Amino acid sequence: MEILCYGSTPCCQVVQTKWKLVEKNFNSRQSWFPSFVNHGISCSNTVPRSDSMRFHDRSLSVPEESRRLKSFRVYSGTSDGYVIGSEDEIAGIDEHAASKILVPGLPDGSNGEFGAPISSCFWQWKPKLNVHYEKAGCENIGSPNVLFLPGFGVGSFHYEKQLKDLGRDNKVWALDFLGQGMSLAFEDPAPKIKEGERDMDRDSTSSWGFGEEAEPWATKLVYSADLWQDQVRYFIEEVIREPVYIVGNSLGGYVALYFAARNPHLVKGVTLLNATPFWGFLPNPIKNPRIAKLFPWAGTFPLPSSIRRFTELVWEKISDPASIAQVLNQVYADHSTNVDNVFSRIIETTRHPAAAASFASIMFAPQAEISFAEALSRCRENDVPICLMYGKEDPWVKPIWGVQVKKQVPEAPYYQISPAGHCPHDEVPEVINFLLRGWIRHLESSGSLSLPLLDELDSKKHTNAIARELEYIREGSKKSVMVRYFGSTVSLWDRLISYINSGSKLRNLAAKSQQ
């Protein structure tokens, strides 16, 4: 399969030079219609954009409350970070509760470390269906492949911090699901008017997919979990061409687990980032054919007339910039996190003419053939390694869901991060990257390297409930989060006791630091 690149450097060539920030107009719509290469891949090198839209009307710029470190000594270290603690704090306090780990910050050039360049590419999977993806680190021959799957309403852009950082020593990919991001159709799947016909009442800006008849290529198109897991399978087989570590947030976590259950031979490990435990409301036509027949429409094109008005009303509300800002403000626990880029990219997607009908197709798509719980069981039966990383302050996928997953796969390492919300990879990328990099190295070494946050003794026992504070530098300031690790044989009662004890000790430390 031929790879063509837009720009002066090849798609897979890494240029170890400092990124140049380029001002880019946000409301340009021509980028939605690239020149696709038939039955191939087209790529372009990308640079960080300076977003024109800011959250001036939102409380997302709360000043950081940096924790002050005093009289620290390093008592153990690795290539990825150092465990540090003050002389006074270490004495008389459980090491795991009192210790702090300094993890690397994101590569921003301030210390001479630059992130991996990101390439933006399109892959033609089926006629009229072009998949957008981004990649970094493709020159790292022999390194693991890591594939990131996005949540609902976002795309590969949500993993920019992983692509730049992890792409320095891995081959990293991020995919846009069909019907989302930049993987929206570039032709109307059900036009209101066909070429050559006239309709004086037709609004040239009306949404795609609201016509009377679907185009031949879109007759069976529905943006469902089954379509997405097929998309992931063909993408790995035809583009990556090697088994991958697959990481998914929210909806992406559901698809990642579903895909791994169906294709264990293509998966080296699955990491769930606040994965949604269910998706879809209508019955699956293969699993429950009789019940499925009771529903006249299940996300196909064109949208029925009875659904169109409902879709228009709902879409008008949820695509409003104020509504999008409100949702972001809700799912990010730390309101000082800069979400301008995420906000502007979501807005850009909503302005695509196919966005409204694609949203309706997703919402009315049938459930997957197997449930989340069934997918977990299959992965366990096929010895697919699973790692759980959950933001504790998630208002949607609350900690109880992570505990339920841990209960079903007790051997899976479970990291609970606080404060962090529904998108920990974007809110605390330094921590997620540190944990993910360590977990992959643990698996690649066949267990000879310890799991993240564990020393050699802990890794052999793999039974401890451990709480540690991870600290990192961001924009010149120190920030920290508490990460609780739960091993394979820790009971729910043990987790509760660990949670209470670690919280009490941290409060004592905070009180001592204020004296």
N, C-alpha and C positions, 0 to 999 in steps of 0.2 A: 504494500500500500504506500503510495507516494506521499511524502510530506513536503508541502510547499510553505514557504514563510514569507510574510510581508515584512519588509525591513531589510537593513543591510547585513544583519547577522543571522545565521541559521537558528532554527527553533531550539535545537539541542545544544547550542554553543553557549557556554557560560562566559560572561564578560565580567571579570572581577574588578569592576570600577564602581565608583560612588554613584548612587542613583541621583539623577537630576529631577527635581520637582518641576513638573510642567503644569501650568494652569490650563485647564480643559473646560470648555463650556459644557454645562450640565444638561441643558435642554436640547441638545442636538439629537435628532431622531434618525439621522441617516445611518448611524452605527448599527441600527437594527436590521439593515439589509446589506450584509457583506457579500462579497463575490465568493460564492461557495465553489469548491472543487468537486465535481461529480465523482462519487465513489472514492473519496479520499479525505485528506485532512489538510486544513489550512491553519496556519498559526501566525501570530504576530507578537512581538515583544511588547510588554506593557510596562508602564512606570506608574508610581503612585499618583493619584489625581488630587488636585486641590479642590475640594467640594465647595460649591457656591451656596449651598443651603445649610444653615446653622439652626440650632435649637434655641433661639433667643427667647422663645416663649415658654421654655421648660426649665425645670430645676435640675439640669443635668451637669452642672458645673460646681458641685459642692466642693469646697476646698478640701484637699487631702489632709488627714490627720496622721502624720508620719510618726511611727514609733521610734523613740530614741534608744539607741543602744549605748551602753556604757560599760567600760572595763571588761570587754569581751576577750575570750581566748579561744582559739581554734583547737578542739580536741579530737577531731577526726575529719577526714576530707576525701573527696573523690575528684575526678576530672570534671564533674558537672556542678559541684557546689561544695560548701563546707558547712558542717554542723558547728554552731557556735553558741556559746552561752556565757553569762557573766560568772565570775568566781562565786559571788554570793548566791546567785540563783541556783547554781548546780549543787551546792552543798545542802544536803538534807532533803532534796526534792527528786522525785523519780525522773531519771534522765530523759525518758521518752516524752514526759509531759512538759519538762522545762526546756529541752533543747530547741534550738532554732536552726533552720537550714537556710543558708543563703544560696538562692538559685540564680542562674544567669538571667539577665534582662534580655529584652529583644534586641537584635542587631539593628542599630540605627545610625551607625557611622560615627557616633560621638566618641567611641573608644577605639576607633579603627576597624571595627567589625561591621561588615556590610551584609545585608540579607541577600539571599539567592535571587537572581532575576526571575521574573515570572513571565511565562509565555501564555498568551490567550489564543486558543485554538478552536476550530470547528471540525467535527467529525460527522460525515454523512452516514447515518445508520440505515434509514429507509428513505424512499422517495419523499421529498418535501419535509422530512424530519431530520433536521441538523442539530446535533448535540454540541453545546458549548462546554468547554472545560478549560481549566488552567493547570499549568504544571511548572515545576521548578526542580532543579537538581538532576536533570536527566543525564548529566555527564558523570554522575557518581556510579560508575560501572561496578557491579557487584553489590551495591547497597540495596537494602530492602525497599520495596515499593509500598507506599502508604497512600491509600485512596480515601478522601474525605467526602462524605455525603451531607448535603445541607438540610436544614429544617424547612418547614412550610413557609412559603412566601419569600425566601431568600435564595441565594445561589452560591456559586464558587467564591464570590467576593467576600463571603463571610469567613473564609479561611485564609485570608491574605497573610495574617500573622503566622500561621502555620507554614504556609508555602515559603515565606521568606526565611524563617528560622530553621525549620526541619529540613528544608531544601538544601541546606548547606552540607548535610551528611546523609541524606536519603533522597530517593526519587519520589517526589510528592505530587499527587494529582488531586484535583477538586472538580467535581462534576455538577452540572446544572441538570436537574431532572427535567424531562420533557414536560412542557406546560408551565415552567418556572424559569426565573432568571433570563438568560439569553438563549434558552432552548425552546423558545416559543416558535410557533409556525411562522414561516415567512411568506406564506400564501394563505388566503382565507379558506378554511376547511369547508365552509358552507356559506358561500356568498349570497347576498340578498339579490344581486343582479349579475347575470352572466355577461360576458364580453359580447358586445354588439347589440345588447338590449338597452332599452331606455326606460328610466323610471324617474319622473320629475320630482317625486317625493323622497327620493333616496338621499340620505344624509351622508356625505362623503366621509365624515368622521365617525360614522356608526361603527360599533364593535363587530369584529369578525365572528363567524359561527352562528349568526342569528338568521340565516337564510332559510329557504324551504327545503333544500336538498343538499346532501353532503357531496363533496367531490369524491371521485373514485378512491383516491388514496386515503380518505378520511372516513370511509363508511363504517369501519369498526374501531376507530380511534376513541380511546377513553383513557384519561390520565389517572391511572390506578396504581396501587402497589404492585400488582402483577406486571404491569407494563414497565415500571421502574426497575424491578428486579431483573427483568429481561434486558433492559437497557444496560444495567450494570454488568450483567454477564457478557454481553457482546462487546461492551467497551473493554473489559479486561482481556477477553480473548483476542480481539482484533487490534486494539491500540496498545495496551500495556504489555500483553503477551506473557505475563508471568503472574504467579499467585501473589496476593497482596495482603497487607494488613489493612483492614477496612475500619474506618472510624465514622460514626454517624451521630449527629445531634438531633434530638427531637424526632421529627418524621424521618430524618436520615438515619437515626439509630434503629428505628423500626425496619426500614428497608435493608439496612446493613445486616441485621440479624436474620431477616427473612431470606435474603440472598445467601448468607452463609449456611443456613439450614438446607437450602436447595442445592447449593454448589460448594460443599466443603472442600473439594479438591482445589478450588481456586482461592481459598482463604487460609492465611497463616495465623490470623487472629482477629478478633472483633473487639473494638472499644466502643462502649455506649456512653454518650455524653447526654445525660438527662433524656434518655430515649423515651418517646411516647409509647405506652404499653398497648395501645390499640389504634386502629385506623380504619375508617370507613363505617358506614351505618347500614347500607343495604346488603342483603345476603349475597354471597358469592354464587354465581350461576352454575358453577361446576360442583361446588360442595353442597349447595342446597338448591337444586334446579327448580323444584316445585314452588318453593317459597319465593324464589327470585322472579318467577313468572307473574307474581301478584303486583310487581312494580313495573309500570309501563315504560319507564325511562331510567337508565342507569349510566348517565354521563356521556353518552355518545353524541355525535353531531348529526344534524343541527339540533339546537336546543328547542324543545317543544314550546309552543306559544304560551302554555300555562306556566312555564318556568321563566320565560324571558323577562316579564315585568318584575317578578320576584328577584331575579338576578340583578336587574338594573338598580332596584332599590337598595339591595344589600351591598352591591358593589360601590354604589355612590357613597355609602357610609364608610365602608372599611378602607376604601382607597383614598379617603380624604387625608391630607397631610397631618391634620390635627389628630385624627384617630391613630395613624401610624406612630406618631410621636408618643401618644398616650400608651400604646402597647409596648413600645421600647422602654419607656419610663417604668413600666410595670415589671418587665421581665429581667431588667438589669438591676441587681441588688445595689451596686455601687454607682450612684448617679454622677460621679465624677468621670466615669468612663466616657470617652469621646466616641459617640456613635454617629457622627455626621456622615461618614462615608456609607455606613450601613443604611442610614435614613435616605440619603440621596439615591442610592442604587435601588432601593425598594420603590421609591417614587418613580424612578426611571422605568422600572418594569411595569408599574401600573399604567403608564401612559402608552404602552404598546396596544394597538387595536385588538390583538388577540387575547389580552389579559382577562377581560371580564368573562368571556365564554370558557376560557381555560379554567378559571376559578370555579365556575359552575360545574364543569366536568369533574374536577377534583373532588368537590364537595358531595357530588351524587354518585361517585364511582363506587362499585361494590367492594366489599371487604376482600382481603387476600385469601388465598386458598387455605392457608394455615394461620393459626393465631400466633400472637407473640409468645404465649406460654408453650405452644407446640414447637415453635422455632427454637426456643431455649432448650427444650428436651432433645430435639434432633441434633443441635450443636454439641450438646453434652455427650450424646451417644456416639458422635463422630469425632470426639476429642478435639473440638475446635476451641482453642483458648479464648477466654472472654475476660475482659477487664472493665470494671465499672468506675466511672468518674462522674459524680453528681454534685451540682451546686445545691447547697442546703436551702437557700432562700428562694428557690424556684416556686413561683405562685401557681404553676400549672402541674408540673410533674413533681409533686412534693416528695420529701425523703422516704415516705412510706412505700412509694413505688420502687425506689432503689433497694430498700430492705427486702421487698417481695422478690425482686430479681435475685438478690444475694441468697435468699433462702432456697431458691430453686437450683442455683449453681453455686453451692457453698465453697467450692474450691477457687472461685474467681476472686481476685483481689478487688476490694471495694474501697475507693477513696471518696470521702465526703468532704467537700470544700466549703468553707464559710469565712467571710461572706462571698457568696457567688449565686447567681440566679440561673435562669433557664439556658443561658448560652455561655457557659464557663470558658469555652475556648476563645471567645472574643473579650470577655470581661477580665479574666485572669489568664491570658495566654502564656505568660511566663511559667505559671504553675502547671498548666495542662501540657505544655511542650516538655517540661522537665519530667513529668510523670510518664508521658507517652514515650519519650525517648528512652527512659530507663526500662519501661516494660518491654519494649521491642528488643532492647539489648539483652534483657533477661531471657527472652524466648530464643533469640538468635544464638545465645551462648549455651542453650539447652539447660538453663538453670544454674550455670556456674557463676553467673553474676547475680547479685542480690536484686530483689524487687525494690523499686523506689521506696525510700524512707526506712528500709530495713537493713540492719547489718547482717553479717554472715550467720550469727546465732539465730536471729529472728527468722531469717529465710529458711533455716533448717526446721525450726519449730512451725512456722507459718500459722501460729495459733493466737498471736497477740492482737489485742485491740490497742492501737498506738495513736497518740495525738501529738502532732508536731506543728510548730509554727514555721511557715515558709516565708522568707523575706526576699525581696527583690528591689532593684532600682528601676524606677520609671520616670523619665523626664527629670532626672536629677534628684528625685525624692524617694525616700524609702517607703515601701508599702508592704503589707504582710497579710496573710490569711492563715487560718487554722485548717489543717488537713488531718482527718481521722482515717486511719487505715484499719480495716477489719479483715482478719485472716480467715482461714478455712474452717476452723472448728470453734469459733467464738459464738456463743449463744446470744439470743436477743437480750437476755438479762445482762450478760457480760458487756454488750454494747451500751446498754443503758447506764450501767455503773461507770464504764469508761467515760461516757459522755458527761456524767455529773461530776466525776472526780476531776477530769481535765478542765472543765469549766470553772470549778472551784479554785483549782490551782492557778489558772490564768487570771482569775479575779484577784487572787492574793498577790500575784506578780505585778499586776497593774497598780494595786494599792501601794505596794512597796516602792514602785518606781516614782510615785507621786509624793512620797515622803521626803 
